Amino acid sequence: MALELSEILEMPRDIVQSKPRGTARWGRWLLAAVAHRLEKRRSRRALSELTDNELCDVGLTRAQAKAETAKSWFWC
């Protein structure tokens, strides 16, 4: 849905400016969400590389670590 130039000129200035700000805000939120999920993925990968003694130090069993690393990097 493209706006004609005459429609844009008739719109109040704050409405025209709020649309790019909303898009930018949504874009920042999306990037933050992807970065968060990638950090979870890195953490789970590091968790999978820990030894049994290191897992014991952080209070996890091998089964708990395996269950955590089996989770999807994107959804959870």
C-alpha positions in Angstrom: 0.0 0.0 0.0 2.0 3.0 -1.3 1.0 6.5 -0.5 0.7 9.1 -3.2 2.7 12.3 -2.8 -0.4 14.3 -2.3 -1.5 12.0 0.5 1.8 12.4 2.2 1.8 16.2 2.0 -1.7 16.2 3.6 -0.6 14.1 6.6 0.4 15.8 9.8 4.2 15.8 10.2 4.2 13.7 13.4 2.4 10.8 11.7 4.9 10.7 8.8 7.8 10.7 11.3 6.3 8.1 13.6 6.1 5.4 11.0 9.9 5.2 10.4 10.5 5.4 14.2 8.1 2.5 14.7 9.9 0.5 12.0 13.3 1.3 13.5 12.0 0.3 16.9 10.7 -3.0 15.5 14.0 -3.6 13.7 16.0 -3.0 17.0 13.7 -5.4 18.8 14.2 -8.0 16.1 18.0 -7.7 16.2 18.0 -7.9 20.0 15.8 -11.0 19.9 18.1 -12.8 17.4 21.2 -11.8 19.4 19.6 -13.2 22.5 18.8 -16.5 20.8 22.3 -16.7 19.4 23.8 -16.1 22.8 21.7 -19.0 24.2 23.0 -21.2 21.4 26.6 -20.3 22.3 25.9 -21.0 26.0 24.4 -24.3 25.2 27.3 -25.3 23.0 29.7 -24.3 25.7 27.7 -26.3 28.2 27.9 -29.4 26.0 31.7 -29.2 26.1 32.0 -29.2 29.9 33.4 -32.2 31.7 31.5 -34.1 34.4 33.6 -32.4 37.1 32.9 -28.9 35.7 29.2 -29.7 35.4 29.2 -30.8 39.1 30.8 -27.4 40.0 27.9 -25.6 38.4 25.3 -28.0 40.0 24.2 -29.9 36.9 24.2 -33.5 35.9 25.2 -34.8 32.5 21.5 -35.6 31.8 20.4 -32.1 32.6 23.1 -30.6 30.4 22.2 -32.9 27.6 18.5 -32.0 27.9 19.4 -28.3 27.8 21.7 -28.6 24.8 19.0 -30.6 22.9 16.7 -27.6 23.0 16.2 -25.6 19.8 18.4 -22.5 19.6 15.7 -20.5 18.0 12.5 -21.3 20.0 13.7 -21.7 23.6 
